[in-house]
Amino acid sequence: AAGVDEGPMVDAVVWQDSEGVWRAALDTSAIEGGSKLADSPALASFRRERKWGTFSTLDACNYALNVYEDGDVLSVVTDCSPHGTHVAGIVAAHHPGGDGALDGVAPGAQIVSLKIGDQRMGSMETGCGLYRALKAAVDNKCDLVNMSYGEPTSESNHGRFVQLAGELVNKHGIIFVSSAGNNGPGLSTVGAPGGSSSPILGIGAWVNPDMAAESHSVIEAETCGGRQYTWSSRGPTFDGDVGVDISAPGGAIAPVPEWTLNAKQLMNGTSMSSPNACGGMALLVGALKASGMPVTPARVRRAVLNTATQLSDLPHADQRLTAGRGLVDVSGAWDYLVSNEAADVPDVRYEVSVSYSNSLSRKMRGVYLRRVRGDPAYARVAAVVGVRPTFLEDARNKEDKAAFEQRIELTVEGRGGASVGWVQAPKGVMLMQGGRDFKIEVDTTQLPEDADLHFAEVVGRDSAAPERGPLFRVPVTVVEAAAVGVTATPAPYLARFEGVQLASGAVERRFVMPPAGSNFVEVTVAAGELPASPRSIWLHLVQVQ
């Protein structure tokens, strides 16, 4: 457009050298006077020689080149933010000869950078970019994918990208982890794809006192203890899944591009916890390969979830929907993989679907009830759970599928595996290759009266090898909301919560069922005696229909 400075023009020359390698060079003289084309490096596609150039000493911005379609297309690749470099550093930063303090979780792991953001859209990912990235992950024979991207969603397991991600994991055997989202602390705030897609492990963000003190310079950090970052998104998903599978440290001072004129930078988010977890799984994959053991997403996922360090700083329901199974324990996961190598044959993953009358006939991944306490319509809810074992593509029909027979022991568990009386399930089910259905019942009249948020799981274990731990879980979440009473004007509908005790960094939850037809809410907060030092009170409201 007239009057708009589009920036300097850069000429590009592309040719095929004597060895048949396509190369290109950029004339950056328009950026930095005195330079000329002859000064520019002659670069092949980055994956071939892993070399890069710099536009100029003025911007310190590095670039890589890729040549496609016999020289007809030249791709000039550079950053649109420092985010990706920071994420890569958390996974695989490597400083040979150092003390390890600056290394990533899996030092020296080989990184394939798959650019999905478009600077013209504020680095938002595009559908085309996502599909090309998935294909590139397969073409480059990647073992793991980390995706520190995502948006809020009300739909789970929905869309073409989720379908292709499922193929990436289940057909090509690539482990896929992604950030759960930064929209907490309200419930049902997990995003897509990390918190809402079955093939992908959704990672929440956790912080301990040492991180709070060293990275965030928090005063008296030890008094807060380890906890989930308040902004880390929470489950459950709208189709009843737990949402957050597992958690990992969600902040880091890690490398950033040279053009930022900083060697490192503090960032925090589930964008940081996801590569932390991915790096831990990369260590497991490397050890499995070195030991000649099978590497499959189902095995690694089961090992990580069944050995996670469980957290207990919150009530059980809030804890599971906040931090998932807990923190990644690489050492424990490795011991699990070694001790269960023979039991994981044939390699099977378990797909769970749930349907019940209040789920509007759509397939769910768990039970998620939101009700006014005492509502007779939700007194007893029966649900049908379907469990289908799914095999690898190279599984043999006769020896693996037809011969598959597994006696599953079913238990209903709360905190620490304790039994729960308000959910009923059969004692077990015999599982064949074709899958089985069974019925569970949720009796809300038996819910404890000292809480508004309730969580339990129907857990399936191999009765012949209970040491393998849960093979599948069916989450059950019940939210009991306060009924809004009719009062005198000017506030005809009012819910009042008195005596709410707030603590530093803690989250207090209250649930309200709005009257039918209402389209706004007004919240008034009256504080009692406050400490002399400054304090902030944050309100986070989430509406679920």
Beta strands, then each sheet from edge to edge (+ up, - down):
strand 1: 11-16
strand 2: 22-27
strand 3: 43-44
strand 4: 53-54
strand 5: 62-68
strand 6: 73-77
strand 7: 117-118
strand 8: 124-125
strand 9: 144-147
strand 10: 151-152
strand 11: 175-179
strand 12: 191-192
strand 13: 201-207
strand 14: 227-228
strand 15: 246-249
strand 16: 251-255
strand 17: 264-268
strand 18: 348-356
strand 19: 367-372
strand 20: 380-391
strand 21: 405-413
strand 22: 423-424
strand 23: 428-432
strand 24: 436-443
strand 25: 453-462
strand 26: 470-483
strand 27: 485-486
strand 28: 493-494
strand 29: 512-513
sheet 1: 1+ 2- 3+
sheet 2: 4+ 5- 6+
sheet 3: 7+ 8-
sheet 4: 9+ 11+ 13+ 14-
sheet 5: 9+ 11+ 13+ 15+
sheet 6: 10+ 12-
sheet 7: 16+ 17-
sheet 8: 18+ 20- 24+ 22-
sheet 9: 19+ 26+ 25- 21+ 23-
sheet 10: 19+ 26+ 29+
sheet 11: 27+ 28-
end
